Amino acid sequence: MGQTRRTAIAAIIGPALALSMTQDQQENQQPIPIPNAEPDVRLPNGKSQRDAIAKQQHEQSLKDAAQLVTLSEQIRDELQKAGDYVVPFSTVKKTEEIEKLARKIRGRLKS
């Protein structure tokens, strides 16, 4: 009967003890500082410089995306007018512009 009682107590206390240990560990953890992280600089108007840069990059990405749409529509129209075996040189130039814009947008999104 003694072994059964110990097993029952261990079954009750074991999970509670484990839970309290994980809570203690979580409370004692300090946030890990990010190496080489610069403090957030404030602009003269009081706004965060990081937020201002992010907003400007977002607006520029929207402009570039709109230009991508315009260029792709122009390419589609030129290809429809050109015929089966002819590709205008301006179309090739526009595809290069599309590639450059796409790289710029991707670079802004990754940073």
VOMARLUM-7137 format. One line per 3 residues: their letters; for each residue x, y, z of C-alpha. Coordinates in steps of 0.2 Angstrom, whole numbers. Example, Ala and Ser with C-alpha at 12.3 -4.5 7.8 and 13.67 -1.06 7.14 Angstrom:
VOMARLUM-7137
as) 62,-22,39 ~ 68,-5,36
This chain:
VOMARLUM-7137
mgq) 0,0,0 ~ 15,12,3 ~ 21,10,-15
trr) 3,14,-22 ~ 2,30,-11 ~ 19,36,-17
tai) 15,33,-35 ~ -2,43,-32 ~ 7,57,-24
aai) 21,58,-37 ~ 7,58,-51 ~ -1,73,-43
igp) 14,83,-37 ~ 25,79,-53 ~ 16,89,-66
ala) 13,103,-53 ~ 32,104,-49 ~ 36,104,-67
lsm) 24,118,-71 ~ 31,129,-56 ~ 49,126,-62
tqd) 45,132,-80 ~ 36,147,-73 ~ 51,152,-62
qqe) 62,150,-77 ~ 51,161,-88 ~ 51,174,-75
nqq) 69,174,-72 ~ 74,176,-90 ~ 81,192,-96
pip) 78,198,-114 ~ 93,195,-124 ~ 100,211,-131
ipn) 102,212,-150 ~ 121,214,-154 ~ 125,230,-164
aep) 107,236,-162 ~ 106,255,-162 ~ 94,264,-151
dvr) 79,271,-160 ~ 83,289,-165 ~ 69,302,-164
lpn) 66,315,-178 ~ 64,333,-173 ~ 45,331,-175
gks) 46,317,-162 ~ 43,302,-174 ~ 54,287,-174
qrd) 67,288,-188 ~ 65,269,-191 ~ 46,272,-194
aia) 49,286,-206 ~ 61,276,-216 ~ 49,261,-216
kqq) 35,272,-222 ~ 46,280,-236 ~ 51,263,-242
heq) 33,257,-242 ~ 28,272,-252 ~ 42,269,-264
slk) 38,251,-266 ~ 20,255,-270 ~ 26,267,-284
daa) 38,254,-291 ~ 24,241,-291 ~ 13,253,-300
qlv) 27,256,-313 ~ 29,237,-315 ~ 11,235,-319
tls) 12,249,-332 ~ 27,242,-340 ~ 20,224,-341
eqi) 4,231,-349 ~ 14,240,-362 ~ 24,224,-365
rde) 8,215,-367 ~ 1,228,-380 ~ 18,228,-389
lqk) 19,210,-391 ~ 1,209,-397 ~ 4,222,-410
agd) 21,215,-416 ~ 16,198,-422 ~ 22,180,-420
yvv) 41,182,-425 ~ 45,200,-421 ~ 50,207,-404
pfs) 53,226,-403 ~ 69,231,-395 ~ 59,243,-384
tvk) 50,228,-377 ~ 67,220,-372 ~ 72,236,-363
kte) 56,236,-354 ~ 59,219,-347 ~ 76,224,-341
eie) 67,239,-332 ~ 55,227,-324 ~ 69,216,-318
kla) 78,231,-310 ~ 62,237,-302 ~ 58,219,-295
rki) 76,218,-287 ~ 73,235,-279 ~ 57,230,-272
rgr) 63,214,-266 ~ 78,222,-258 ~ 67,234,-248
lks) 56,220,-242 ~ 71,210,-236 ~ 78,224,-226
